Amino acid sequence: MQAYHLTAPSIDSLSLVDLPTPRPGPGEVLVRLRAASLNYLDLAVARGEFGNRPDPYIPVADGAGDVAGVGPGVTRWQVGDRVVPGMMQAWHDGPIRAEYHEHLRGVTLPGSLAGFAVVSEASLVRIPDALSYREAATLPVAATTAWNAIVAANVHPGSTVVLLGTGGVSLFALQYAKAAGARVLVTSSSDAKLERARLLGADEIINYRTTPAWDDVVLEMTSGAGADLVLESVGAATFPRSLNAAALAGTVFVIGFVGGGQLDIPVAPIMLKTLSVVGNNTGSTADLERAVRAIAMNGLHPVIDEVFAFEDAAKAFRHLENAGHVGKIVIDIA
């Protein structure tokens, strides 16, 4: 099979290689991958900024395809089933445990930039009929994370949600929140991206480049009440403003660190507002299954920014690195 290897902590080391097609063992499934999608995690891993990955390794956590073979003891899946594997292969349900971090697709395990992948039977979720392979490939990290944010904050009709940026997680959260009847405010430094968010259902948009004190604008737009959920996708650069923008008993759901990983924040707002600051590490297979079910039941479709051919995988990484995208970046495989 054809696959990509990263041989050093640099996108420039991405190279196309020929490898033997893997064989599934007991309880494992061979998936013919049809599409993959990129997350910031993939960029961080490729740069050597996250995890202790082996060299060489097959990158990219998220992918989708169909069952091409099953190992001994597999009962849930048959050849031809359309499936998407969860990123955390050993986390099937329940609270996270330390050992789950040893089994991460595209980090400690071979990822999705390959013709085939062997995955645990219990890590697979069926793709809804209405979704293409390209759309399904965007689900494991981004849709699961967004769904967990909505659940953590108990978003319901009348809730206010603030989303930082227009990446994949934010746009999944926008769709989930609107399906739940919430009011959604989106921030970005690009007017063009904000207009795209408005077309996707955003009720209010804020350009944080022209209006740096976006948290004050959130408070004004909510008559001082603040947001029930702030999806904190940036990190150190925005965290104090996220705390200020949050409502009493609100939730700041932490999913990213592109704006810095070391925090220097005031403690008082967390205490006085009784805020819930919730970390997230993607989610279990059960979380992914619930996220996919919500998409299917509400007729939602992932927002795809651009699709790249398999031979242009490096260009896809560069497109992510340039941060000009709205939604998900997808790579066709077969």
C-alpha positions in Angstrom: 0.0 0.0 0.0 1.0 3.6 -0.4 1.5 5.7 2.8 3.2 8.8 4.0 6.0 8.7 6.5 7.3 11.6 8.6 10.9 10.9 9.3 11.8 14.0 11.3 10.0 16.8 13.2 9.2 18.8 10.1 6.5 18.9 7.4 9.4 18.9 4.9 10.2 15.3 5.9 6.8 14.0 4.7 7.5 11.4 2.0 5.4 8.9 0.1 6.5 5.3 0.6 5.3 1.7 -0.3 4.5 -0.5 2.7 3.0 -3.9 3.2 -0.7 -3.9 3.8 -1.2 -4.6 7.5 -3.2 -7.6 8.7 -5.8 -7.5 11.4 -5.2 -9.5 14.6 -7.8 -10.8 17.1 -10.4 -8.2 17.7 -9.0 -5.9 15.0 -10.4 -4.6 11.7 -8.6 -3.7 8.5 -10.0 -0.5 7.1 -9.5 0.7 3.6 -9.1 4.4 4.1 -10.8 6.7 1.7 -10.2 10.2 3.2 -8.3 11.8 6.0 -8.7 15.2 7.6 -6.2 17.5 9.5 -6.4 18.9 13.0 -4.0 21.3 14.7 -2.8 18.3 16.7 -1.4 16.7 13.5 0.6 19.9 12.7 1.9 20.0 16.3 2.9 16.3 16.1 4.6 16.7 12.7 6.6 19.6 14.1 7.7 17.7 17.1 5.8 19.9 19.4 3.5 17.2 20.9 4.0 13.6 22.0 7.0 11.3 21.7 6.3 9.8 18.3 8.4 7.1 16.6 10.4 7.9 13.5 9.3 7.1 10.9 5.6 7.1 11.4 2.3 7.5 9.5 0.8 10.8 10.5 -2.8 12.2 10.8 -5.3 11.0 13.4 -8.6 11.3 11.6 -9.7 9.2 8.7 -12.7 7.3 7.3 -13.2 4.3 5.0 -14.7 0.9 4.7 -14.0 -2.5 6.2 -11.7 -4.6 4.0 -11.1 -7.5 6.4 -11.7 -8.7 10.0 -9.5 -10.5 12.4 -10.4 -13.5 14.6 -13.3 -12.9 17.0 -14.7 -9.8 15.3 -18.5 -9.8 15.3 -19.6 -6.2 15.0 -18.4 -5.5 11.5 -18.5 -7.0 8.1 -16.5 -6.3 4.9 -18.0 -3.3 3.1 -19.3 -1.5 6.3 -18.5 2.3 6.1 -16.7 3.2 9.3 -14.7 5.9 11.1 -12.2 5.0 13.9 -11.9 7.0 17.0 -8.6 8.7 17.6 -8.1 7.3 21.1 -8.1 3.6 20.2 -8.4 2.2 23.8 -10.9 4.7 25.2 -14.2 3.1 24.5 -16.4 4.7 27.2 -16.3 6.1 30.7 -13.7 8.4 32.3 -10.3 8.9 30.7 -7.4 6.8 32.1 -3.7 7.4 31.8 -3.0 4.3 29.7 -5.4 5.5 27.0 -2.7 8.1 26.0 -0.5 5.2 24.8 -2.9 4.3 21.9 -3.4 7.5 19.8 -3.9 7.2 16.0 -1.4 9.4 14.2 0.6 10.0 17.4 1.7 6.8 19.0 0.0 4.5 16.5 0.0 4.6 12.7 -2.4 7.3 11.4 -4.6 7.9 8.4 -2.3 8.9 5.6 -2.2 5.4 4.2 -4.2 3.1 2.0 -5.1 0.8 4.9 -5.1 0.9 8.7 -5.7 -1.8 11.3 -7.8 -0.6 14.2 -9.6 -2.0 17.2 -13.1 -3.4 16.5 -14.4 -1.4 19.5 -13.0 1.9 18.3 -15.2 2.0 15.2 -18.4 4.0 14.5 -20.7 3.5 11.6 -20.8 6.4 9.1 -24.3 7.8 8.5 -25.7 7.1 5.0 -26.0 10.9 4.4 -22.3 11.6 4.9 -19.6 11.1 2.3 -16.2 9.6 3.3 -14.7 13.1 3.1 -17.3 14.4 5.6 -16.9 11.4 7.9 -13.1 11.9 8.0 -13.7 15.2 9.8 -15.6 13.7 12.7 -13.3 11.8 15.2 -11.5 14.8 16.8 -13.4 17.9 15.9 -17.0 16.7 16.1 -16.4 14.7 19.3 -14.7 17.7 20.9 -17.5 20.1 19.9 -20.2 17.7 21.1 -18.4 17.3 24.5 -18.4 21.0 24.9 -22.1 21.3 24.2 -22.8 18.5 26.7 -20.5 19.9 29.4 -22.2 23.3 29.3 -25.7 21.8 29.1 -26.4 24.0 26.1 -30.2 24.3 25.5 -32.7 26.7 24.0 -31.9 30.2 25.3 -28.2 29.4 26.0 -25.5 31.8 24.7 -22.4 30.2 23.2 -19.1 32.1 22.2 -16.8 30.4 19.7 -13.2 31.6 19.2 -12.3 31.3 15.5 -13.8 29.4 12.6 -11.8 26.1 12.7 -13.4 22.7 12.6 -14.3 22.4 16.3 -15.9 25.8 16.3 -18.0 25.2 13.3 -19.2 21.8 14.6 -20.0 23.6 17.9 -21.9 26.3 15.9 -24.1 23.7 14.2 -24.7 21.7 17.4 -25.5 24.8 19.4 -28.0 26.1 16.8 -29.6 22.7 16.6 -30.1 23.0 20.4 -31.7 26.4 20.1 -28.8 28.5 21.4 -27.6 31.9 20.5 -24.1 31.8 19.0 -21.5 34.5 18.9 -18.3 33.9 16.8 -15.0 35.8 16.9 -12.3 36.0 14.2 -9.7 38.3 12.9 -11.1 38.0 9.4 -14.3 39.7 8.2 -14.6 37.2 5.3 -14.5 34.3 7.8 -17.0 36.0 10.0 -19.4 36.4 7.1 -19.0 32.7 6.4 -19.9 32.0 10.0 -23.0 34.2 9.7 -24.1 32.2 6.7 -23.7 29.1 8.7 -26.0 30.4 11.5 -23.9 32.6 13.8 -26.2 35.2 15.4 -23.5 37.7 16.2 -20.0 38.2 14.8 -17.0 40.0 16.4 -13.7 40.9 14.7 -11.2 40.7 17.5 -8.5 42.4 15.5 -10.6 45.6 15.1 -12.2 45.1 18.5 -9.5 43.6 20.8 -11.8 43.8 23.9 -14.2 41.2 22.4 -15.1 40.0 25.8 -16.6 43.4 26.6 -18.6 43.2 23.4 -20.0 39.8 24.5 -21.1 41.3 27.8 -22.8 44.2 25.9 -24.5 41.8 23.5 -25.8 39.8 26.5 -26.9 42.8 28.6 -24.1 42.0 31.0 -25.0 38.3 31.5 -22.1 36.8 29.5 -22.0 33.4 27.8 -23.0 30.0 29.1 -20.3 28.4 27.1 -17.0 29.8 25.8 -15.1 27.4 23.6 -11.5 28.4 24.4 -9.5 27.2 21.4 -6.6 29.7 21.6 -5.0 29.4 25.0 -2.9 31.9 27.0 -3.5 34.8 24.6 -7.3 34.8 25.1 -7.9 33.0 28.4 -8.5 36.0 30.7 -11.0 37.5 28.2 -12.8 34.1 28.0 -13.2 34.2 31.8 -14.5 37.7 31.6 -17.0 36.8 28.8 -18.4 33.8 30.7 -21.7 34.0 32.6 -22.2 33.2 36.2 -21.9 29.4 36.6 -20.8 29.3 32.9 -18.3 26.9 31.3 -15.0 27.7 29.7 -14.2 24.6 27.6 -10.5 24.4 26.9 -9.5 22.7 23.6 -6.5 24.5 22.2 -3.1 26.2 22.8 -2.3 27.8 19.5 -2.0 31.2 21.3 0.3 29.8 24.0 0.3 27.0 26.5 1.4 28.8 29.7 -1.4 30.6 31.6 -1.1 33.7 33.8 -4.8 34.3 34.7 -6.8 35.9 37.5 -8.3 33.4 39.9 -11.0 35.7 41.3 -13.4 35.5 38.2 -13.3 31.7 38.4 -14.2 31.8 42.1 -16.7 34.7 42.1 -18.6 33.5 39.0 -18.3 29.8 40.1 -17.1 29.0 36.6 -16.4 25.5 35.3 -13.1 25.4 33.5 -13.2 22.1 31.7 -10.3 20.5 29.8 -10.9 18.1 27.0 -8.8 15.4 25.4 -11.0 14.5 22.4 -13.2 11.7 23.8 -14.1 8.1 23.8 -15.7 5.9 21.1 -19.0 6.4 22.9 -18.6 10.2 22.7 -17.8 9.9 19.0 -20.9 7.7 18.5 -23.1 10.3 20.2 -21.6 13.1 18.2 -22.3 11.3 15.0 -25.8 10.4 16.1 -26.5 14.1 16.7 -25.3 15.0 13.2 -27.4 12.3 11.6 -30.6 13.1 13.6 -30.3 16.9 12.8 -29.3 16.5 9.2 -26.0 18.3 9.7 -23.0 18.3 7.4 -19.4 19.0 8.3 -18.0 22.2 6.8 -15.1 21.4 4.5 -12.8 24.2 3.5 -10.7 22.5 0.9 -10.0 19.0 -0.4 -6.4 17.9 -1.4 -5.3 15.0 -3.5 -3.3 12.3 -1.8 -0.1 13.3 -3.6 -0.6 16.9 -2.3 -0.7 16.0 1.4 2.2 18.4 2.2 0.2 21.3 0.6 -2.7 20.4 2.9 -0.4 20.7 5.9 0.8 24.1 4.7 -2.8 25.2 4.2 -3.5 24.3 7.8 -0.3 26.0 8.9 -1.3 29.3 7.2 -4.5 29.4 9.2 -6.6 30.7 6.3 -9.2 27.9 6.4 -12.8 27.9 7.5 -13.8 24.4 8.7 -11.9 21.3 7.9 -9.1 20.4 5.5 -9.5 17.0 3.9 -7.1 14.7 2.0 -8.5 12.2 -0.5 -6.9 8.8 -0.3 -8.8 6.4 -2.6 
